[in-house]
Amino acid sequence: MEYPMELINEASQRMKGYQVEGFVAGQGPLHPKLMLIGEAPGKTEIENHIPFSGQAGKELMNALALAGLSREDVYITSAVRSRPYRVVQRINKRTKQQEIVYPNRTPTKGEVFAHAPILDYELQHVQPTWIAALGNIGLQRLLGTNYTVSKNHGQLYKGPVLELNQQKDAYQYSEKHYRVLPLFHPAAIFYNRSLAPIIQSDWQILTDLLTNER
């Protein structure tokens, strides 16, 4: 998506002081059946500017295929559009030399809040029929901290979502209502293989919702 330059400048100002790099725009058609909201770009996404193009992206594409969808059919974005990273000093196992690396990390609430104008803009202009929140970061950006994927996965929510107020210093609930389905983040399978049948079941719920809508 092409964002207005003033929105990009605003996001840059709001992100000052946070340990993040780059910027990856959301991608996909306007008015799609489905909008996917993830966490934040990783190193691969920062390099190629394609949302969900790393390892988690492969899992996501497989899940979309089961629902009869492809990347071109959906709009893909994240709660944070820059890559949050940590600075880690370690000993390289191969060279035995000290090195500094910059691994991905989970974005903070402050970083999510700083990037809130971007997601608000996307929701207003993309106007999806359905939203899938992939993981707690995307889910709580929309519905607040009372919602968690472990508790609410696969349970359809219908109602307002959080957006910035006019002063852009706090969240408020939107006047517009949305349909949001909480799903586990595609990367969750890498850390807990026992989630596989639950994830598959949740995606079947999404598939059924999309099918009945057609």
Buried (B, 14 or more C-beta within 10 A) or exposed (E): BEBEEEEBEBBEEBBEEBBBEBBBBBBBEEEBBBBBBBBBBBBBBBBEEBBBBBBBBEBBBEBBEEBEBEBEBBBBBBBBBBBBBEEEEEEEEEEEEEEEEEEBBEBBEEBBBBBBBBBBBBBEEBBBBBBBBBBBBBBBBBBEEEBBBEEBBBEEBEEBBBBBEEEEEEBEEBEEEBBBBBBBBBBBBEEEEEBEEBBEEBBEBBBEBBEEEE
